[in-house]
Amino acid sequence: MSKALSEMTLEELWQRFPISLVEPHEKWARYYSEMESFLKSILADYAITRISHVGSTAINGIWAKNIVDILLEIECDENREKVAETIENQGFLRMSTSPRRISFNHGYTRNGFAERVYHLHVRYAGDNRELYFRDYLNEHPAVAKEYEQLKLELWKKYEYHRDAYTNAKTAFIEKWTTEAKRIYKNRYGSLSVYRTD
């Protein structure tokens, strides 16, 4: 019998779930909308600031991992752990926890990826740099194509090393996120209070 995902090392998970990019597809917007509605229903009792489609599947016309990234912003006085427990009770697997962020995935199975795969990022309101990067690339298609080219180059190089793949994109993402924040100013608000509980 194969190991449970929670028992696998990072290297074993990378082997089971390699980096794989696919052509853009309209189903991603539908998958996001369905999950957004689901999250709103299960978290109706919590103070949710915003739910957003982020990541490469939210950028028009570029190749991406077939994974829908969702950013869930909660009010700074909301009980983050209660929100997390509610999400976990719906079959999401907690992947990481830090003082300000919790990440989950959904759609990873012992047999590989399910048809619909999600990464859910729970943050306090205003911790949302991804929104600026998404908007900038959607409004600047040439930069989006540069990003796509970078991802395609890194794909095979780091197919079985997700952290290296992510780290190799960081400089590009930081450059254009900084530019986006300069242009868009405070479009989505900023995180003024950092909780540490």
C-alpha positions as a printed NumPy array, in Angstrom:
array([[  0.   ,   0.   ,   0.   ],
       [  1.355,   3.396,  -0.904],
       [  2.116,   6.068,   1.68 ],
       [ -0.394,   8.735,   2.609],
       [  0.554,  12.142,   1.24 ],
       [  1.11 ,  13.408,   4.77 ],
       [  3.774,  10.719,   5.281],
       [  5.769,  11.557,   2.145],
       [  8.975,  13.548,   2.136],
       [  9.161,  16.698,   0.041],
       [ 11.254,  14.841,  -2.533],
       [  8.672,  12.045,  -2.742],
       [  5.906,  14.59 ,  -3.251],
       [  7.887,  16.304,  -6.022],
       [  8.3  ,  12.943,  -7.773],
       [  4.594,  12.179,  -7.449],
       [  3.53 ,  15.687,  -8.486],
       [  6.091,  17.036, -10.981],
       [  5.951,  20.474, -12.563],
       [  3.855,  20.249, -15.712],
       [  2.646,  23.181, -17.799],
       [ -0.338,  23.128, -20.115],
       [ -1.851,  25.516, -22.637],
       [ -4.293,  28.126, -21.295],
       [ -7.854,  26.904, -20.887],
       [-11.176,  28.606, -20.173],
       [-12.056,  25.893, -17.637],
       [ -9.75 ,  27.559, -15.103],
       [-12.089,  30.534, -14.703],
       [-15.011,  28.143, -14.213],
       [-13.107,  26.051, -11.668],
       [-12.231,  29.225,  -9.781],
       [-15.842,  30.475,  -9.754],
       [-17.127,  27.157,  -8.473],
       [-14.578,  27.042,  -5.663],
       [-15.165,  30.702,  -4.79 ],
       [-18.881,  29.961,  -4.324],
       [-18.05 ,  26.895,  -2.241],
       [-15.656,  28.829,   0.009],
       [-18.201,  31.604,   0.508],
       [-20.769,  29.028,   1.607],
       [-18.551,  27.151,   4.078],
       [-17.024,  30.35 ,   5.485],
       [-20.221,  32.378,   5.721],
       [-19.763,  32.837,   9.482],
       [-16.295,  34.382,   9.14 ],
       [-15.125,  37.881,   8.222],
       [-13.807,  37.363,   4.697],
       [-12.398,  40.466,   3.008],
       [-11.859,  39.108,  -0.49 ],
       [-11.488,  35.881,  -2.478],
       [ -9.399,  36.168,  -5.639],
       [ -8.164,  34.055,  -8.52 ],
       [ -4.37 ,  34.467,  -8.635],
       [ -1.4  ,  32.657, -10.139],
       [ -0.761,  31.837, -13.771],
       [ -4.227,  30.399, -14.431],
       [ -5.554,  33.911, -13.72 ],
       [ -3.28 ,  35.476, -16.37 ],
       [ -4.762,  35.615, -19.85 ],
       [ -3.274,  33.443, -22.578],
       [ -0.221,  31.871, -20.947],
       [  0.823,  28.315, -20.234],
       [  0.452,  27.325, -16.585],
       [  0.39 ,  24.425, -14.186],
       [ -3.113,  22.976, -14.289],
       [ -3.683,  24.254, -10.742],
       [ -6.023,  27.071,  -9.757],
       [ -4.515,  29.355,  -7.108],
       [ -6.929,  31.159,  -4.814],
       [ -6.118,  33.945,  -2.365],
       [ -8.49 ,  34.165,   0.593],
       [ -8.095,  37.357,   2.642],
       [ -9.631,  37.456,   6.109],
       [-10.101,  40.391,   8.457],
       [ -7.177,  40.994,  10.811],
       [ -9.294,  40.257,  13.885],
       [-10.674,  36.992,  12.503],
       [ -9.647,  33.7  ,  14.126],
       [ -7.323,  32.274,  11.497],
       [ -7.169,  28.803,  13.036],
       [-10.951,  28.466,  13.098],
       [-11.032,  29.417,   9.412],
       [ -8.289,  26.866,   8.724],
       [-10.114,  24.099,  10.615],
       [-13.283,  24.748,   8.64 ],
       [-11.319,  24.495,   5.384],
       [ -9.551,  21.307,   6.503],
       [-12.906,  19.745,   7.417],
       [-13.835,  20.067,   3.729],
       [-10.964,  17.882,   2.545],
       [ -8.235,  20.461,   2.018],
       [ -4.738,  19.416,   3.077],
       [ -2.748,  21.994,   5.042],
       [  0.663,  22.357,   3.414],
       [  2.269,  25.128,   5.432],
       [  1.65 ,  27.493,   8.324],
       [  3.563,  30.657,   9.206],
       [  2.697,  33.556,  11.514],
       [  0.708,  35.328,   8.767],
       [ -0.089,  32.668,   6.176],
       [ -1.615,  29.22 ,   5.814],
       [ -1.517,  27.265,   2.551],
       [ -3.719,  24.353,   1.534],
       [ -4.074,  22.144,  -1.468],
       [ -6.985,  20.173,  -2.819],
       [ -6.919,  17.575,  -5.572],
       [ -3.642,  15.84 ,  -4.724],
       [ -4.232,  12.089,  -4.38 ],
       [ -2.128,   8.983,  -3.851],
       [ -2.53 ,   8.336,  -7.57 ],
       [ -1.459,  11.81 ,  -8.685],
       [ -3.467,  14.9  ,  -9.535],
       [ -7.261,  14.856,  -9.572],
       [ -9.125,  16.531, -12.441],
       [ -9.47 ,  19.761, -10.447],
       [ -6.532,  20.92 ,  -8.36 ],
       [ -6.416,  23.975,  -6.132],
       [ -3.892,  25.818,  -4.014],
       [ -5.606,  27.964,  -1.399],
       [ -3.669,  30.735,   0.341],
       [ -5.237,  32.134,   3.532],
       [ -3.896,  35.53 ,   4.562],
       [ -4.855,  38.576,   6.524],
       [ -6.438,  41.4  ,   4.533],
       [ -3.928,  43.395,   2.495],
       [ -1.327,  40.61 ,   2.193],
       [ -2.061,  40.361,  -1.508],
       [  0.919,  41.171,  -3.736],
       [ -0.227,  38.482,  -6.174],
       [ -3.188,  40.66 ,  -7.188],
       [ -0.864,  43.399,  -8.416],
       [  1.283,  40.957, -10.423],
       [ -1.826,  39.355, -11.955],
       [ -3.306,  42.696, -12.966],
       [ -0.06 ,  44.   , -14.4  ],
       [  0.487,  40.95 , -16.596],
       [ -3.125,  40.963, -17.769],
       [ -2.75 ,  44.618, -18.748],
       [  0.716,  44.104, -20.311],
       [  0.527,  41.025, -22.584],
       [  4.162,  41.341, -23.708],
       [  5.34 ,  40.994, -20.098],
       [  2.938,  38.068, -19.646],
       [  4.56 ,  36.353, -22.639],
       [  8.012,  36.955, -21.122],
       [  6.778,  35.267, -17.972],
       [  5.389,  32.369, -19.962],
       [  8.732,  31.938, -21.751],
       [ 10.604,  31.934, -18.44 ],
       [  8.247,  29.288, -17.042],
       [  8.627,  27.096, -20.13 ],
       [ 12.423,  27.301, -19.847],
       [ 12.351,  26.378, -16.164],
       [  9.797,  23.603, -16.526],
       [ 12.053,  20.765, -17.682],
       [ 15.057,  22.05 , -15.75 ],
       [ 13.196,  21.848, -12.445],
       [ 10.412,  19.404, -13.256],
       [ 11.019,  17.445, -10.047],
       [ 12.119,  20.319,  -7.794],
       [  9.201,  22.649,  -7.114],
       [ 11.116,  24.952,  -4.744],
       [ 13.872,  25.54 ,  -7.294],
       [ 11.268,  26.238,  -9.986],
       [  9.535,  28.764,  -7.742],
       [ 12.791,  30.401,  -6.612],
       [ 13.971,  30.807, -10.214],
       [ 10.877,  32.914, -10.983],
       [ 11.183,  35.163,  -7.942],
       [ 13.291,  37.971,  -9.439],
       [ 10.919,  38.341, -12.396],
       [  7.842,  38.349, -10.161],
       [  9.356,  40.85 ,  -7.724],
       [ 10.404,  43.199, -10.533],
       [  6.946,  43.424, -12.059],
       [  5.061,  43.351,  -8.759],
       [  7.094,  46.361,  -7.615],
       [  6.266,  48.139, -10.865],
       [  2.6  ,  47.227, -10.537],
       [  2.413,  48.562,  -6.989],
       [  4.065,  51.797,  -8.162],
       [  1.48 ,  52.247, -10.906],
       [ -1.603,  50.959,  -9.121],
       [ -0.686,  52.508,  -5.76 ],
       [ -2.982,  51.021,  -3.123],
       [ -5.514,  49.369,  -5.46 ],
       [ -6.183,  46.491,  -3.082],
       [ -5.227,  48.022,   0.244],
       [ -2.182,  47.128,   2.271],
       [ -1.636,  45.039,   5.344],
       [ -1.227,  47.523,   8.164],
       [ -1.576,  45.167,  11.116],
       [  0.389,  41.924,  11.274],
       [ -1.06 ,  39.293,  13.549],
       [  1.306,  36.747,  15.061],
       [ -1.083,  34.319,  16.76 ]])
